[in-house]
Amino acid sequence: MSDLSKQFLLARKVLGISQERVEYDTGIAQSTLSQFEHGKLNCGIKTLEKLANYYGMRLELVDRCGK
């Protein structure tokens, strides 16, 4: 499980929202959300952005290559 998927899982749990509710509100399939939260699926940037907005989070890209 990646740090990113852990953060989204934690946000959902803290807000007390079910995966089914996220699916209803965002259009992201519950099965996709479950696989992502358990580290079995990498999501594209559009899905990550949609989830971040839904949970009131901000995505930030960090250059770790030092360029």
Predicted model as a PDB file, atoms N, CA, C, CB and O in Angstrom, pLDDT in the B-factor column:
MODEL        1                                                                  
ATOM      1  N   MET A   1       0.856  -1.174   0.000  1.00 66.00           N  
ATOM      2  CA  MET A   1       0.000   0.000   0.000  1.00 66.00           C  
ATOM      3  C   MET A   1       0.905   1.241   0.000  1.00 66.00           C  
ATOM      4  CB  MET A   1      -0.975  -0.004   1.238  1.00 66.00           C  
ATOM      5  O   MET A   1       1.831   1.347   0.804  1.00 66.00           O  
ATOM      6  N   SER A   2       0.624   2.152  -0.896  1.00 79.00           N  
ATOM      7  CA  SER A   2       1.438   3.365  -0.985  1.00 79.00           C  
ATOM      8  C   SER A   2       0.994   4.394   0.054  1.00 79.00           C  
ATOM      9  CB  SER A   2       1.352   3.968  -2.398  1.00 79.00           C  
ATOM     10  O   SER A   2      -0.106   4.321   0.602  1.00 79.00           O  
ATOM     11  N   ASP A   3       1.875   5.344   0.304  1.00 88.00           N  
ATOM     12  CA  ASP A   3       1.526   6.432   1.228  1.00 88.00           C  
ATOM     13  C   ASP A   3       0.301   7.192   0.722  1.00 88.00           C  
ATOM     14  CB  ASP A   3       2.721   7.402   1.405  1.00 88.00           C  
ATOM     15  O   ASP A   3      -0.548   7.614   1.506  1.00 88.00           O  
ATOM     16  N   LEU A   4       0.224   7.358  -0.583  1.00 89.00           N  
ATOM     17  CA  LEU A   4      -0.891   8.090  -1.168  1.00 89.00           C  
ATOM     18  C   LEU A   4      -2.216   7.357  -0.939  1.00 89.00           C  
ATOM     19  CB  LEU A   4      -0.655   8.302  -2.665  1.00 89.00           C  
ATOM     20  O   LEU A   4      -3.206   7.968  -0.536  1.00 89.00           O  
ATOM     21  N   SER A   5      -2.230   6.077  -1.193  1.00 93.00           N  
ATOM     22  CA  SER A   5      -3.471   5.322  -0.977  1.00 93.00           C  
ATOM     23  C   SER A   5      -3.850   5.308   0.502  1.00 93.00           C  
ATOM     24  CB  SER A   5      -3.322   3.879  -1.498  1.00 93.00           C  
ATOM     25  O   SER A   5      -5.033   5.338   0.838  1.00 93.00           O  
ATOM     26  N   LYS A   6      -2.854   5.264   1.385  1.00 93.00           N  
ATOM     27  CA  LYS A   6      -3.128   5.326   2.831  1.00 93.00           C  
ATOM     28  C   LYS A   6      -3.771   6.656   3.211  1.00 93.00           C  
ATOM     29  CB  LYS A   6      -1.830   5.123   3.636  1.00 93.00           C  
ATOM     30  O   LYS A   6      -4.693   6.695   4.026  1.00 93.00           O  
ATOM     31  N   GLN A   7      -3.283   7.742   2.620  1.00 93.00           N  
ATOM     32  CA  GLN A   7      -3.824   9.069   2.928  1.00 93.00           C  
ATOM     33  C   GLN A   7      -5.284   9.182   2.503  1.00 93.00           C  
ATOM     34  CB  GLN A   7      -2.994  10.158   2.239  1.00 93.00           C  
ATOM     35  O   GLN A   7      -6.109   9.736   3.230  1.00 93.00           O  
ATOM     36  N   PHE A   8      -5.595   8.655   1.327  1.00 95.00           N  
ATOM     37  CA  PHE A   8      -6.975   8.709   0.860  1.00 95.00           C  
ATOM     38  C   PHE A   8      -7.879   7.801   1.692  1.00 95.00           C  
ATOM     39  CB  PHE A   8      -7.048   8.316  -0.613  1.00 95.00           C  
ATOM     40  O   PHE A   8      -9.013   8.170   1.994  1.00 95.00           O  
ATOM     41  N   LEU A   9      -7.399   6.641   2.056  1.00 96.00           N  
ATOM     42  CA  LEU A   9      -8.171   5.733   2.916  1.00 96.00           C  
ATOM     43  C   LEU A   9      -8.445   6.399   4.270  1.00 96.00           C  
ATOM     44  CB  LEU A   9      -7.412   4.385   3.117  1.00 96.00           C  
ATOM     45  O   LEU A   9      -9.570   6.368   4.768  1.00 96.00           O  
ATOM     46  N   LEU A  10      -7.421   6.991   4.848  1.00 95.00           N  
ATOM     47  CA  LEU A  10      -7.577   7.668   6.136  1.00 95.00           C  
ATOM     48  C   LEU A  10      -8.573   8.824   6.039  1.00 95.00           C  
ATOM     49  CB  LEU A  10      -6.222   8.182   6.632  1.00 95.00           C  
ATOM     50  O   LEU A  10      -9.412   8.999   6.922  1.00 95.00           O  
ATOM     51  N   ALA A  11      -8.479   9.604   4.978  1.00 95.00           N  
ATOM     52  CA  ALA A  11      -9.401  10.734   4.801  1.00 95.00           C  
ATOM     53  C   ALA A  11     -10.838  10.237   4.735  1.00 95.00           C  
ATOM     54  CB  ALA A  11      -9.051  11.533   3.523  1.00 95.00           C  
ATOM     55  O   ALA A  11     -11.726  10.815   5.362  1.00 95.00           O  
ATOM     56  N   ARG A  12     -11.069   9.183   3.988  1.00 96.00           N  
ATOM     57  CA  ARG A  12     -12.426   8.650   3.865  1.00 96.00           C  
ATOM     58  C   ARG A  12     -12.941   8.150   5.207  1.00 96.00           C  
ATOM     59  CB  ARG A  12     -12.464   7.519   2.834  1.00 96.00           C  
ATOM     60  O   ARG A  12     -14.090   8.401   5.572  1.00 96.00           O  
ATOM     61  N   LYS A  13     -12.092   7.445   5.936  1.00 96.00           N  
ATOM     62  CA  LYS A  13     -12.502   6.898   7.234  1.00 96.00           C  
ATOM     63  C   LYS A  13     -12.762   8.018   8.250  1.00 96.00           C  
ATOM     64  CB  LYS A  13     -11.425   5.935   7.773  1.00 96.00           C  
ATOM     65  O   LYS A  13     -13.738   7.961   8.997  1.00 96.00           O  
ATOM     66  N   VAL A  14     -11.903   9.022   8.279  1.00 96.00           N  
ATOM     67  CA  VAL A  14     -12.078  10.145   9.211  1.00 96.00           C  
ATOM     68  C   VAL A  14     -13.391  10.870   8.926  1.00 96.00           C  
ATOM     69  CB  VAL A  14     -10.889  11.132   9.109  1.00 96.00           C  
ATOM     70  O   VAL A  14     -14.080  11.303   9.850  1.00 96.00           O  
ATOM     71  N   LEU A  15     -13.729  10.998   7.658  1.00 95.00           N  
ATOM     72  CA  LEU A  15     -14.973  11.662   7.281  1.00 95.00           C  
ATOM     73  C   LEU A  15     -16.191  10.757   7.470  1.00 95.00           C  
ATOM     74  CB  LEU A  15     -14.895  12.123   5.838  1.00 95.00           C  
ATOM     75  O   LEU A  15     -17.330  11.220   7.399  1.00 95.00           O  
ATOM     76  N   GLY A  16     -15.949   9.478   7.708  1.00 97.00           N  
ATOM     77  CA  GLY A  16     -17.042   8.541   7.926  1.00 97.00           C  
ATOM     78  C   GLY A  16     -17.860   8.257   6.675  1.00 97.00           C  
ATOM     79  O   GLY A  16     -19.073   8.063   6.747  1.00 97.00           O  
ATOM     80  N   ILE A  17     -17.195   8.234   5.540  1.00 97.00           N  
ATOM     81  CA  ILE A  17     -17.867   8.051   4.252  1.00 97.00           C  
ATOM     82  C   ILE A  17     -17.590   6.637   3.741  1.00 97.00           C  
ATOM     83  CB  ILE A  17     -17.392   9.119   3.214  1.00 97.00           C  
ATOM     84  O   ILE A  17     -16.454   6.165   3.790  1.00 97.00           O  
ATOM     85  N   SER A  18     -18.615   5.976   3.258  1.00 98.00           N  
ATOM     86  CA  SER A  18     -18.438   4.635   2.693  1.00 98.00           C  
ATOM     87  C   SER A  18     -17.906   4.731   1.265  1.00 98.00           C  
ATOM     88  CB  SER A  18     -19.773   3.849   2.718  1.00 98.00           C  
ATOM     89  O   SER A  18     -18.033   5.762   0.605  1.00 98.00           O  
ATOM     90  N   GLN A  19     -17.314   3.641   0.811  1.00 98.00           N  
ATOM     91  CA  GLN A  19     -16.850   3.588  -0.580  1.00 98.00           C  
ATOM     92  C   GLN A  19     -18.029   3.747  -1.535  1.00 98.00           C  
ATOM     93  CB  GLN A  19     -16.108   2.258  -0.860  1.00 98.00           C  
ATOM     94  O   GLN A  19     -17.893   4.361  -2.593  1.00 98.00           O  
ATOM     95  N   GLU A  20     -19.170   3.204  -1.171  1.00 98.00           N  
ATOM     96  CA  GLU A  20     -20.354   3.318  -2.012  1.00 98.00           C  
ATOM     97  C   GLU A  20     -20.801   4.775  -2.142  1.00 98.00           C  
ATOM     98  CB  GLU A  20     -21.490   2.466  -1.445  1.00 98.00           C  
ATOM     99  O   GLU A  20     -21.255   5.199  -3.206  1.00 98.00           O  
ATOM    100  N   ARG A  21     -20.670   5.538  -1.054  1.00 98.00           N  
ATOM    101  CA  ARG A  21     -21.025   6.958  -1.101  1.00 98.00           C  
ATOM    102  C   ARG A  21     -20.073   7.725  -2.008  1.00 98.00           C  
ATOM    103  CB  ARG A  21     -21.012   7.564   0.310  1.00 98.00           C  
ATOM    104  O   ARG A  21     -20.492   8.590  -2.778  1.00 98.00           O  
ATOM    105  N   VAL A  22     -18.778   7.397  -1.910  1.00 98.00           N  
ATOM    106  CA  VAL A  22     -17.790   8.046  -2.783  1.00 98.00           C  
ATOM    107  C   VAL A  22     -18.128   7.743  -4.244  1.00 98.00           C  
ATOM    108  CB  VAL A  22     -16.340   7.566  -2.442  1.00 98.00           C  
ATOM    109  O   VAL A  22     -18.063   8.624  -5.101  1.00 98.00           O  
ATOM    110  N   GLU A  23     -18.486   6.492  -4.515  1.00 97.00           N  
ATOM    111  CA  GLU A  23     -18.861   6.118  -5.880  1.00 97.00           C  
ATOM    112  C   GLU A  23     -20.054   6.951  -6.351  1.00 97.00           C  
ATOM    113  CB  GLU A  23     -19.193   4.609  -5.959  1.00 97.00           C  
ATOM    114  O   GLU A  23     -20.044   7.485  -7.460  1.00 97.00           O  
ATOM    115  N   TYR A  24     -21.066   7.058  -5.519  1.00 98.00           N  
ATOM    116  CA  TYR A  24     -22.269   7.812  -5.864  1.00 98.00           C  
ATOM    117  C   TYR A  24     -21.946   9.284  -6.131  1.00 98.00           C  
ATOM    118  CB  TYR A  24     -23.306   7.695  -4.743  1.00 98.00           C  
ATOM    119  O   TYR A  24     -22.453   9.870  -7.088  1.00 98.00           O  
ATOM    120  N   ASP A  25     -21.115   9.869  -5.294  1.00 97.00           N  
ATOM    121  CA  ASP A  25     -20.816  11.301  -5.390  1.00 97.00           C  
ATOM    122  C   ASP A  25     -19.800  11.647  -6.479  1.00 97.00           C  
ATOM    123  CB  ASP A  25     -20.307  11.795  -4.068  1.00 97.00           C  
ATOM    124  O   ASP A  25     -19.852  12.737  -7.048  1.00 97.00           O  
ATOM    125  N   THR A  26     -18.872  10.723  -6.775  1.00 96.00           N  
ATOM    126  CA  THR A  26     -17.780  11.049  -7.705  1.00 96.00           C  
ATOM    127  C   THR A  26     -17.841  10.309  -9.035  1.00 96.00           C  
ATOM    128  CB  THR A  26     -16.473  10.754  -7.054  1.00 96.00           C  
ATOM    129  O   THR A  26     -17.241  10.742 -10.019  1.00 96.00           O  
ATOM    130  N   GLY A  27     -18.561   9.200  -9.064  1.00 97.00           N  
ATOM    131  CA  GLY A  27     -18.586   8.385 -10.275  1.00 97.00           C  
ATOM    132  C   GLY A  27     -17.419   7.416 -10.373  1.00 97.00           C  
ATOM    133  O   GLY A  27     -17.293   6.699 -11.366  1.00 97.00           O  
ATOM    134  N   ILE A  28     -16.563   7.384  -9.355  1.00 97.00           N  
ATOM    135  CA  ILE A  28     -15.444   6.443  -9.319  1.00 97.00           C  
ATOM    136  C   ILE A  28     -15.983   5.122  -8.775  1.00 97.00           C  
ATOM    137  CB  ILE A  28     -14.247   6.988  -8.436  1.00 97.00           C  
ATOM    138  O   ILE A  28     -16.537   5.084  -7.677  1.00 97.00           O  
ATOM    139  N   ALA A  29     -15.826   4.055  -9.529  1.00 97.00           N  
ATOM    140  CA  ALA A  29     -16.384   2.761  -9.136  1.00 97.00           C  
ATOM    141  C   ALA A  29     -15.868   2.333  -7.766  1.00 97.00           C  
ATOM    142  CB  ALA A  29     -16.044   1.694 -10.181  1.00 97.00           C  
ATOM    143  O   ALA A  29     -14.694   2.515  -7.448  1.00 97.00           O  
ATOM    144  N   GLN A  30     -16.755   1.768  -6.969  1.00 97.00           N  
ATOM    145  CA  GLN A  30     -16.388   1.292  -5.636  1.00 97.00           C  
ATOM    146  C   GLN A  30     -15.272   0.272  -5.718  1.00 97.00           C  
ATOM    147  CB  GLN A  30     -17.598   0.688  -4.926  1.00 97.00           C  
ATOM    148  O   GLN A  30     -14.378   0.267  -4.872  1.00 97.00           O  
ATOM    149  N   SER A  31     -15.306  -0.590  -6.719  1.00 97.00           N  
ATOM    150  CA  SER A  31     -14.256  -1.612  -6.868  1.00 97.00           C  
ATOM    151  C   SER A  31     -12.904  -0.969  -7.161  1.00 97.00           C  
ATOM    152  CB  SER A  31     -14.622  -2.604  -7.993  1.00 97.00           C  
ATOM    153  O   SER A  31     -11.876  -1.447  -6.680  1.00 97.00           O  
ATOM    154  N   THR A  32     -12.893   0.101  -7.939  1.00 96.00           N  
ATOM    155  CA  THR A  32     -11.653   0.841  -8.222  1.00 96.00           C  
ATOM    156  C   THR A  32     -11.124   1.467  -6.944  1.00 96.00           C  
ATOM    157  CB  THR A  32     -11.888   1.933  -9.298  1.00 96.00           C  
ATOM    158  O   THR A  32      -9.932   1.382  -6.650  1.00 96.00           O  
ATOM    159  N   LEU A  33     -12.000   2.088  -6.197  1.00 96.00           N  
ATOM    160  CA  LEU A  33     -11.608   2.722  -4.940  1.00 96.00           C  
ATOM    161  C   LEU A  33     -11.035   1.700  -3.961  1.00 96.00           C  
ATOM    162  CB  LEU A  33     -12.806   3.440  -4.310  1.00 96.00           C  
ATOM    163  O   LEU A  33     -10.018   1.955  -3.315  1.00 96.00           O  
ATOM    164  N   SER A  34     -11.683   0.553  -3.854  1.00 96.00           N  
ATOM    165  CA  SER A  34     -11.219  -0.494  -2.950  1.00 96.00           C  
ATOM    166  C   SER A  34      -9.830  -0.990  -3.347  1.00 96.00           C  
ATOM    167  CB  SER A  34     -12.210  -1.660  -2.935  1.00 96.00           C  
ATOM    168  O   SER A  34      -8.947  -1.130  -2.501  1.00 96.00           O  
ATOM    169  N   GLN A  35      -9.646  -1.252  -4.631  1.00 96.00           N  
ATOM    170  CA  GLN A  35      -8.335  -1.725  -5.101  1.00 96.00           C  
ATOM    171  C   GLN A  35      -7.259  -0.675  -4.854  1.00 96.00           C  
ATOM    172  CB  GLN A  35      -8.392  -2.078  -6.599  1.00 96.00           C  
ATOM    173  O   GLN A  35      -6.147  -1.010  -4.445  1.00 96.00           O  
ATOM    174  N   PHE A  36      -7.584   0.595  -5.102  1.00 96.00           N  
ATOM    175  CA  PHE A  36      -6.628   1.674  -4.877  1.00 96.00           C  
ATOM    176  C   PHE A  36      -6.266   1.790  -3.401  1.00 96.00           C  
ATOM    177  CB  PHE A  36      -7.192   2.999  -5.383  1.00 96.00           C  
ATOM    178  O   PHE A  36      -5.089   1.879  -3.052  1.00 96.00           O  
ATOM    179  N   GLU A  37      -7.284   1.789  -2.529  1.00 94.00           N  
ATOM    180  CA  GLU A  37      -7.041   1.943  -1.101  1.00 94.00           C  
ATOM    181  C   GLU A  37      -6.221   0.786  -0.524  1.00 94.00           C  
ATOM    182  CB  GLU A  37      -8.360   2.055  -0.364  1.00 94.00           C  
ATOM    183  O   GLU A  37      -5.535   0.962   0.483  1.00 94.00           O  
ATOM    184  N   HIS A  38      -6.282  -0.371  -1.139  1.00 93.00           N  
ATOM    185  CA  HIS A  38      -5.525  -1.534  -0.658  1.00 93.00           C  
ATOM    186  C   HIS A  38      -4.230  -1.761  -1.430  1.00 93.00           C  
ATOM    187  CB  HIS A  38      -6.383  -2.776  -0.746  1.00 93.00           C  
ATOM    188  O   HIS A  38      -3.602  -2.812  -1.306  1.00 93.00           O  
ATOM    189  N   GLY A  39      -3.831  -0.763  -2.233  1.00 91.00           N  
ATOM    190  CA  GLY A  39      -2.548  -0.808  -2.917  1.00 91.00           C  
ATOM    191  C   GLY A  39      -2.467  -1.775  -4.075  1.00 91.00           C  
ATOM    192  O   GLY A  39      -1.373  -2.157  -4.489  1.00 91.00           O  
ATOM    193  N   LYS A  40      -3.613  -2.178  -4.607  1.00 93.00           N  
ATOM    194  CA  LYS A  40      -3.620  -3.139  -5.703  1.00 93.00           C  
ATOM    195  C   LYS A  40      -3.834  -2.480  -7.053  1.00 93.00           C  
ATOM    196  CB  LYS A  40      -4.685  -4.174  -5.473  1.00 93.00           C  
ATOM    197  O   LYS A  40      -3.869  -3.159  -8.080  1.00 93.00           O  
ATOM    198  N   LEU A  41      -3.979  -1.156  -7.058  1.00 92.00           N  
ATOM    199  CA  LEU A  41      -4.259  -0.429  -8.287  1.00 92.00           C  
ATOM    200  C   LEU A  41      -3.672   0.966  -8.183  1.00 92.00           C  
ATOM    201  CB  LEU A  41      -5.778  -0.366  -8.565  1.00 92.00           C  
ATOM    202  O   LEU A  41      -3.806   1.627  -7.153  1.00 92.00           O  
ATOM    203  N   ASN A  42      -3.025   1.413  -9.242  1.00 91.00           N  
ATOM    204  CA  ASN A  42      -2.558   2.792  -9.332  1.00 91.00           C  
ATOM    205  C   ASN A  42      -3.594   3.573 -10.118  1.00 91.00           C  
ATOM    206  CB  ASN A  42      -1.144   2.885 -10.003  1.00 91.00           C  
ATOM    207  O   ASN A  42      -4.031   3.132 -11.182  1.00 91.00           O  
ATOM    208  N   CYS A  43      -3.987   4.719  -9.608  1.00 91.00           N  
ATOM    209  CA  CYS A  43      -4.983   5.555 -10.272  1.00 91.00           C  
ATOM    210  C   CYS A  43      -4.297   6.648 -11.075  1.00 91.00           C  
ATOM    211  CB  CYS A  43      -5.953   6.170  -9.247  1.00 91.00           C  
ATOM    212  O   CYS A  43      -3.197   7.090 -10.743  1.00 91.00           O  
ATOM    213  N   GLY A  44      -4.965   7.074 -12.132  1.00 92.00           N  
ATOM    214  CA  GLY A  44      -4.480   8.182 -12.937  1.00 92.00           C  
ATOM    215  C   GLY A  44      -4.658   9.505 -12.209  1.00 92.00           C  
ATOM    216  O   GLY A  44      -5.352   9.589 -11.196  1.00 92.00           O  
ATOM    217  N   ILE A  45      -4.025  10.520 -12.737  1.00 93.00           N  
ATOM    218  CA  ILE A  45      -4.031  11.833 -12.092  1.00 93.00           C  
ATOM    219  C   ILE A  45      -5.441  12.420 -12.016  1.00 93.00           C  
ATOM    220  CB  ILE A  45      -3.110  12.791 -12.844  1.00 93.00           C  
ATOM    221  O   ILE A  45      -5.765  13.098 -11.041  1.00 93.00           O  
ATOM    222  N   LYS A  46      -6.279  12.177 -13.012  1.00 94.00           N  
ATOM    223  CA  LYS A  46      -7.655  12.708 -12.991  1.00 94.00           C  
ATOM    224  C   LYS A  46      -8.449  12.104 -11.834  1.00 94.00           C  
ATOM    225  CB  LYS A  46      -8.372  12.419 -14.335  1.00 94.00           C  
ATOM    226  O   LYS A  46      -9.197  12.809 -11.156  1.00 94.00           O  
ATOM    227  N   THR A  47      -8.288  10.807 -11.611  1.00 95.00           N  
ATOM    228  CA  THR A  47      -8.985  10.147 -10.503  1.00 95.00           C  
ATOM    229  C   THR A  47      -8.450  10.648  -9.174  1.00 95.00           C  
ATOM    230  CB  THR A  47      -8.837   8.616 -10.595  1.00 95.00           C  
ATOM    231  O   THR A  47      -9.222  10.911  -8.253  1.00 95.00           O  
ATOM    232  N   LEU A  48      -7.136  10.781  -9.068  1.00 94.00           N  
ATOM    233  CA  LEU A  48      -6.536  11.292  -7.829  1.00 94.00           C  
ATOM    234  C   LEU A  48      -7.012  12.711  -7.548  1.00 94.00           C  
ATOM    235  CB  LEU A  48      -4.998  11.258  -7.914  1.00 94.00           C  
ATOM    236  O   LEU A  48      -7.306  13.061  -6.405  1.00 94.00           O  
ATOM    237  N   GLU A  49      -7.085  13.515  -8.586  1.00 94.00           N  
ATOM    238  CA  GLU A  49      -7.548  14.897  -8.431  1.00 94.00           C  
ATOM    239  C   GLU A  49      -9.015  14.926  -7.981  1.00 94.00           C  
ATOM    240  CB  GLU A  49      -7.377  15.678  -9.762  1.00 94.00           C  
ATOM    241  O   GLU A  49      -9.391  15.716  -7.115  1.00 94.00           O  
ATOM    242  N   LYS A  50      -9.829  14.066  -8.573  1.00 96.00           N  
ATOM    243  CA  LYS A  50     -11.247  13.997  -8.195  1.00 96.00           C  
ATOM    244  C   LYS A  50     -11.397  13.595  -6.729  1.00 96.00           C  
ATOM    245  CB  LYS A  50     -12.002  12.999  -9.100  1.00 96.00           C  
ATOM    246  O   LYS A  50     -12.194  14.181  -5.997  1.00 96.00           O  
ATOM    247  N   LEU A  51     -10.623  12.587  -6.305  1.00 96.00           N  
ATOM    248  CA  LEU A  51     -10.679  12.154  -4.909  1.00 96.00           C  
ATOM    249  C   LEU A  51     -10.181  13.244  -3.966  1.00 96.00           C  
ATOM    250  CB  LEU A  51      -9.854  10.882  -4.715  1.00 96.00           C  
ATOM    251  O   LEU A  51     -10.791  13.496  -2.927  1.00 96.00           O  
ATOM    252  N   ALA A  52      -9.083  13.884  -4.324  1.00 95.00           N  
ATOM    253  CA  ALA A  52      -8.536  14.952  -3.483  1.00 95.00           C  
ATOM    254  C   ALA A  52      -9.556  16.070  -3.299  1.00 95.00           C  
ATOM    255  CB  ALA A  52      -7.239  15.513  -4.095  1.00 95.00           C  
ATOM    256  O   ALA A  52      -9.763  16.545  -2.183  1.00 95.00           O  
ATOM    257  N   ASN A  53     -10.182  16.485  -4.370  1.00 95.00           N  
ATOM    258  CA  ASN A  53     -11.201  17.536  -4.278  1.00 95.00           C  
ATOM    259  C   ASN A  53     -12.366  17.087  -3.417  1.00 95.00           C  
ATOM    260  CB  ASN A  53     -11.701  17.927  -5.673  1.00 95.00           C  
ATOM    261  O   ASN A  53     -12.877  17.864  -2.611  1.00 95.00           O  
ATOM    262  N   TYR A  54     -12.788  15.856  -3.576  1.00 96.00           N  
ATOM    263  CA  TYR A  54     -13.920  15.325  -2.819  1.00 96.00           C  
ATOM    264  C   TYR A  54     -13.626  15.320  -1.322  1.00 96.00           C  
ATOM    265  CB  TYR A  54     -14.260  13.910  -3.294  1.00 96.00           C  
ATOM    266  O   TYR A  54     -14.492  15.656  -0.514  1.00 96.00           O  
ATOM    267  N   TYR A  55     -12.400  14.937  -0.955  1.00 95.00           N  
ATOM    268  CA  TYR A  55     -12.023  14.859   0.456  1.00 95.00           C  
ATOM    269  C   TYR A  55     -11.509  16.177   1.017  1.00 95.00           C  
ATOM    270  CB  TYR A  55     -10.976  13.803   0.640  1.00 95.00           C  
ATOM    271  O   TYR A  55     -11.157  16.253   2.194  1.00 95.00           O  
ATOM    272  N   GLY A  56     -11.463  17.216   0.188  1.00 94.00           N  
ATOM    273  CA  GLY A  56     -10.970  18.512   0.650  1.00 94.00           C  
ATOM    274  C   GLY A  56      -9.462  18.533   0.815  1.00 94.00           C  
ATOM    275  O   GLY A  56      -8.924  19.240   1.667  1.00 94.00           O  
ATOM    276  N   MET A  57      -8.786  17.744  -0.017  1.00 94.00           N  
ATOM    277  CA  MET A  57      -7.324  17.658   0.042  1.00 94.00           C  
ATOM    278  C   MET A  57      -6.735  18.387  -1.165  1.00 94.00           C  
ATOM    279  CB  MET A  57      -6.848  16.166   0.077  1.00 94.00           C  
ATOM    280  O   MET A  57      -7.448  18.778  -2.089  1.00 94.00           O  
ATOM    281  N   ARG A  58      -5.424  18.554  -1.127  1.00 92.00           N  
ATOM    282  CA  ARG A  58      -4.712  19.195  -2.231  1.00 92.00           C  
ATOM    283  C   ARG A  58      -3.597  18.270  -2.687  1.00 92.00           C  
ATOM    284  CB  ARG A  58      -4.145  20.587  -1.813  1.00 92.00           C  
ATOM    285  O   ARG A  58      -2.813  17.780  -1.875  1.00 92.00           O  
ATOM    286  N   LEU A  59      -3.531  18.035  -3.989  1.00 89.00           N  
ATOM    287  CA  LEU A  59      -2.425  17.252  -4.542  1.00 89.00           C  
ATOM    288  C   LEU A  59      -1.278  18.196  -4.873  1.00 89.00           C  
ATOM    289  CB  LEU A  59      -2.873  16.452  -5.808  1.00 89.00           C  
ATOM    290  O   LEU A  59      -1.488  19.298  -5.380  1.00 89.00           O  
ATOM    291  N   GLU A  60      -0.083  17.755  -4.584  1.00 86.00           N  
ATOM    292  CA  GLU A  60       1.084  18.568  -4.879  1.00 86.00           C  
ATOM    293  C   GLU A  60       2.170  17.660  -5.441  1.00 86.00           C  
ATOM    294  CB  GLU A  60       1.582  19.324  -3.610  1.00 86.00           C  
ATOM    295  O   GLU A  60       2.507  16.639  -4.843  1.00 86.00           O  
ATOM    296  N   LEU A  61       2.710  18.033  -6.581  1.00 82.00           N  
ATOM    297  CA  LEU A  61       3.810  17.285  -7.173  1.00 82.00           C  
ATOM    298  C   LEU A  61       5.117  17.861  -6.660  1.00 82.00           C  
ATOM    299  CB  LEU A  61       3.753  17.327  -8.726  1.00 82.00           C  
ATOM    300  O   LEU A  61       5.304  19.077  -6.625  1.00 82.00           O  
ATOM    301  N   VAL A  62       6.013  16.979  -6.266  1.00 82.00           N  
ATOM    302  CA  VAL A  62       7.290  17.402  -5.703  1.00 82.00           C  
ATOM    303  C   VAL A  62       8.401  16.827  -6.568  1.00 82.00           C  
ATOM    304  CB  VAL A  62       7.439  16.945  -4.215  1.00 82.00           C  
ATOM    305  O   VAL A  62       8.412  15.632  -6.865  1.00 82.00           O  
ATOM    306  N   ASP A  63       9.316  17.665  -6.964  1.00 83.00           N  
ATOM    307  CA  ASP A  63      10.465  17.240  -7.759  1.00 83.00           C  
ATOM    308  C   ASP A  63      11.505  16.647  -6.824  1.00 83.00           C  
ATOM    309  CB  ASP A  63      11.063  18.427  -8.577  1.00 83.00           C  
ATOM    310  O   ASP A  63      12.153  17.377  -6.074  1.00 83.00           O  
ATOM    311  N   ARG A  64      11.668  15.354  -6.860  1.00 81.00           N  
ATOM    312  CA  ARG A  64      12.649  14.694  -6.006  1.00 81.00           C  
ATOM    313  C   ARG A  64      13.942  14.374  -6.743  1.00 81.00           C  
ATOM    314  CB  ARG A  64      12.065  13.427  -5.436  1.00 81.00           C  
ATOM    315  O   ARG A  64      14.853  13.753  -6.196  1.00 81.00           O  
ATOM    316  N   CYS A  65      14.001  14.809  -7.988  1.00 84.00           N  
ATOM    317  CA  CYS A  65      15.198  14.548  -8.789  1.00 84.00           C  
ATOM    318  C   CYS A  65      16.212  15.672  -8.675  1.00 84.00           C  
ATOM    319  CB  CYS A  65      14.824  14.344 -10.243  1.00 84.00           C  
ATOM    320  O   CYS A  65      17.351  15.530  -9.119  1.00 84.00           O  
ATOM    321  N   GLY A  66      15.807  16.782  -8.087  1.00 73.00           N  
ATOM    322  CA  GLY A  66      16.717  17.902  -7.896  1.00 73.00           C  
ATOM    323  C   GLY A  66      16.966  18.707  -9.144  1.00 73.00           C  
ATOM    324  O   GLY A  66      17.943  19.453  -9.208  1.00 73.00           O  
ATOM    325  N   LYS A  67      16.118  18.580 -10.132  1.00 62.00           N  
ATOM    326  CA  LYS A  67      16.307  19.320 -11.386  1.00 62.00           C  
ATOM    327  C   LYS A  67      15.621  20.663 -11.314  1.00 62.00           C  
ATOM    328  CB  LYS A  67      15.773  18.522 -12.580  1.00 62.00           C  
ATOM    329  O   LYS A  67      15.668  21.432 -12.274  1.00 62.00           O  
TER     330      LYS A  67                                                      
ENDMDL                                                                          
END                                                                             
